[in-house]
Amino acid sequence: MSDDDNKSDKSTWAIGGGVLLGLGVGFFFLHQSTLYFIGSLIAGIGVGLFATAILSKIK
């Protein structure tokens, strides 16, 4: 695999984006419960993994 393939593949960024999205949502739930915060982080990881699987299937 060449360096051009590695630079053009941004599908793995979806995992980090999902984590950041879960972190942002989790801060709103942090006042209610810490478990909601942890749950939103885990859900963000799941959404990112799901999006990565879809994006890699399209390519």
C-alpha angles and dihedrals in degrees: 000000000000129000091253091064092052093049095048096049106090097156092104089061087073090076092056091044091052091051092050090048090050090048092052093048090044092060089063091053095043091089091058102042140339090225090062088054093051091044092054090051091052090046089051091053089049093050090049093050091047092050091048091053091051094045094049090048091054093054 
